[in-house]
Amino acid sequence: MAKLEAMLAGDFKQILGDLEHVIMQSISATLEDSSNFIIEDASCAVRVYERYSAFGGNRLSMTIVLMQKGDTIHFSAITSGGSNAVFFKMDTIGEEAFLDRIREVVSRYRV
């Protein structure tokens, strides 16, 4: 498992679109499912992506959550599934590489 979290500023929909754009540039990436909801003045978007990891020889997932209340946007991305070990994680190289795809977008909007 690998994780990237940050506080962001900007247009909620634009940030989400930029993240999706860079993730889907990976030829094996798929959007597995999504959820959007609004509670009073707070908005939340959840996305689950998968892609093939050549290093691990398997598919791994990345879950992204964007939560906005007022001008504050909290971002969290967590990857999983990059190890072939039975009882414990042997490596997270594929998971870190999946996160690397979005680091530039996150840094562009980071507060």
C-alpha positions in Angstrom: 0.0 0.0 0.0 1.1 3.5 -0.8 -0.6 6.8 0.1 -0.5 10.4 -1.0 -2.5 13.1 0.8 -2.7 16.9 0.5 -4.8 19.9 1.0 -5.6 21.5 -2.4 -7.0 24.8 -3.7 -8.8 25.4 -7.0 -11.8 24.3 -8.9 -13.1 20.9 -7.6 -14.2 19.6 -10.9 -11.1 20.8 -12.7 -8.8 19.0 -10.2 -10.9 15.8 -10.5 -10.7 16.0 -14.3 -7.0 16.6 -14.3 -6.4 13.6 -12.1 -8.6 11.4 -14.2 -6.8 12.6 -17.4 -3.3 11.6 -16.2 -4.4 8.3 -14.7 -6.2 7.3 -17.9 -3.1 8.0 -20.0 -1.9 4.6 -18.8 -2.9 2.2 -21.6 -4.1 -0.5 -19.1 -5.9 1.9 -16.7 -9.6 1.5 -16.1 -12.1 3.4 -14.0 -13.7 0.6 -11.9 -16.3 2.7 -10.2 -17.1 6.1 -8.9 -19.3 7.9 -6.4 -20.3 11.5 -6.0 -22.3 13.1 -3.3 -23.1 16.4 -1.7 -24.1 16.9 1.9 -25.2 20.5 2.7 -22.2 22.6 1.5 -19.7 19.7 1.3 -18.9 17.7 -1.9 -17.2 14.4 -2.2 -15.9 12.4 -5.2 -14.6 8.8 -4.8 -12.9 7.0 -7.7 -11.4 3.5 -7.9 -9.0 2.8 -10.8 -7.1 -0.3 -11.8 -4.1 -0.8 -14.0 -1.6 -3.5 -14.9 1.7 -3.4 -13.1 4.5 -4.9 -15.3 6.8 -5.0 -12.3 4.5 -7.1 -10.2 2.9 -8.9 -13.1 -0.6 -8.2 -11.7 -3.3 -5.5 -11.5 -3.3 -3.0 -8.7 -5.8 -0.4 -7.6 -5.9 3.3 -6.7 -8.7 4.9 -4.7 -9.0 8.6 -4.9 -11.1 10.8 -2.6 -11.6 14.5 -3.0 -13.6 16.2 -0.3 -14.5 19.9 -0.5 -16.0 22.2 2.1 -15.9 25.8 1.3 -12.6 26.7 -0.2 -10.8 23.7 1.4 -10.2 20.5 -0.6 -8.8 17.4 1.1 -7.2 14.9 -1.3 -6.3 11.3 -0.5 -5.1 8.6 -2.9 -4.3 5.0 -1.7 -3.0 2.2 -3.9 -3.1 -1.5 -3.2 -2.5 -4.9 -4.7 1.0 -4.5 -6.0 2.6 -7.4 -4.1 2.6 -11.1 -5.0 3.5 -12.2 -1.4 1.2 -14.5 0.5 1.6 -13.3 4.1 3.2 -9.8 3.9 4.1 -7.1 1.4 7.3 -7.8 -0.5 7.3 -4.6 -2.5 5.3 -1.5 -3.3 7.1 -0.4 -6.4 4.1 -0.8 -8.7 1.9 1.0 -6.2 4.3 3.9 -5.9 4.6 4.1 -9.7 0.8 4.4 -9.9 0.9 7.3 -7.5 3.7 8.9 -9.4 1.3 9.5 -12.3 -0.7 12.0 -10.2 2.0 13.7 -8.1 2.5 16.6 -10.6 -1.3 17.3 -10.7 -1.4 17.2 -6.9 1.6 19.5 -6.5 0.1 22.0 -9.0 -3.0 22.5 -6.7 -1.3 21.9 -3.3 -1.8 24.6 -0.7 
